Amino acid sequence: MKVQSVFETEYVALLRNSQNVHVVMIIDFDNDAGRREWFDQRIADDVKSRVFVIGSLDNAEALKRDLKSTFEGVGKALARECQDSGLKLWKTSQLGHNDNDVRRLSEIVKPIVFSEK
């Protein structure tokens, strides 16, 4: 819940001051079906389209174990999938519940982060 507290005290004002700001909150859902709804209810409507809540269904250790990788390896593989639009790893049991936020995030961030110059 610290993530939500920091978001409310530090990032909401930043989002409201600039339409170019986006926030990604990375959390452990701890197998709590209501956690996403709890976060969604606390994100103000005027900034909601630029806020993303993603994370493992259980916790980061479970994700690392399921993907048989290091944290760095998991991060690189997930970023690579966003670049390639494959999103196969994002559909695994630990990450599949992030589908809506991952798709929205990919659409917004891909042209910025992975632009070809």
C-alpha positions in Angstrom: 0.0 0.0 0.0 3.1 2.2 0.2 3.1 2.4 -3.6 -0.4 3.9 -3.6 0.5 6.4 -0.8 3.6 7.6 -2.7 1.5 7.8 -5.9 -1.1 10.0 -4.2 1.4 12.3 -2.4 4.0 12.7 -5.2 2.7 11.7 -8.6 -0.9 12.9 -8.9 0.2 16.5 -8.9 2.9 15.7 -11.5 0.3 14.0 -13.7 -2.0 17.0 -13.4 0.7 19.4 -14.2 1.8 17.7 -17.4 -0.2 15.7 -19.9 3.1 14.0 -21.1 3.6 12.2 -17.7 2.7 8.6 -17.3 3.1 6.5 -14.1 3.6 2.7 -13.9 3.0 1.3 -10.4 4.6 -2.2 -10.0 3.1 -4.2 -7.2 2.7 -7.7 -6.0 -1.0 -8.7 -6.1 -0.4 -11.3 -3.4 -3.1 -13.5 -4.9 -5.6 -10.9 -3.7 -8.4 -10.6 -6.4 -9.5 -7.3 -4.9 -6.2 -5.5 -5.0 -6.5 -4.2 -8.6 -10.0 -2.8 -7.8 -8.6 -1.2 -4.6 -5.9 0.6 -6.7 -8.3 1.5 -9.5 -10.8 3.1 -7.0 -8.0 5.3 -5.7 -6.7 6.7 -9.0 -8.4 9.9 -9.9 -10.5 9.8 -13.1 -8.7 12.8 -14.6 -5.3 11.0 -14.6 -6.5 7.3 -14.9 -5.7 7.0 -18.6 -2.0 7.7 -17.9 -1.6 5.4 -14.9 -0.8 1.7 -15.1 -0.9 -0.9 -12.3 1.1 -4.0 -13.2 2.7 -6.8 -11.2 2.9 -10.5 -10.5 -0.2 -12.4 -9.4 1.6 -13.7 -6.3 4.9 -11.9 -5.9 8.2 -11.2 -7.7 9.9 -14.3 -6.4 7.1 -16.5 -7.8 7.4 -14.8 -11.2 11.1 -15.3 -11.3 10.7 -18.9 -10.4 8.0 -19.5 -13.0 10.0 -17.9 -15.7 13.2 -19.7 -14.6 15.2 -16.5 -14.8 16.8 -13.7 -12.7 15.0 -10.5 -12.0 17.1 -8.8 -14.7 16.4 -11.5 -17.1 12.7 -11.3 -16.5 12.7 -7.5 -17.0 14.6 -7.7 -20.2 12.4 -10.5 -21.6 9.2 -8.5 -20.8 10.6 -5.3 -22.3 11.7 -7.2 -25.4 8.1 -8.6 -25.8 6.7 -5.1 -25.6 9.1 -4.1 -28.3 8.2 -7.1 -30.5 4.5 -7.0 -29.7 4.6 -10.7 -28.8 3.4 -10.4 -25.2 3.6 -14.2 -24.7 5.2 -14.0 -21.3 2.6 -11.4 -20.3 0.0 -14.0 -20.7 1.5 -16.5 -18.2 -0.3 -17.3 -15.0 1.7 -14.8 -13.0 1.2 -11.9 -15.4 -2.0 -12.6 -17.5 -4.2 -10.4 -15.2 -2.2 -7.3 -16.4 -3.5 -7.6 -19.9 -5.5 -4.3 -20.1 -2.8 -2.2 -18.6 0.0 -3.9 -20.5 -1.8 -3.3 -23.8 -2.5 0.4 -23.0 1.1 0.9 -21.8 2.6 -0.8 -24.9 0.5 1.4 -27.2 1.7 4.6 -25.5 5.3 3.8 -24.7 6.4 1.7 -27.7 6.6 4.6 -30.1 8.6 6.6 -27.6 10.9 4.0 -26.1 11.4 1.8 -29.2 11.3 4.5 -32.0 13.6 4.0 -34.9 15.7 7.0 -35.8 
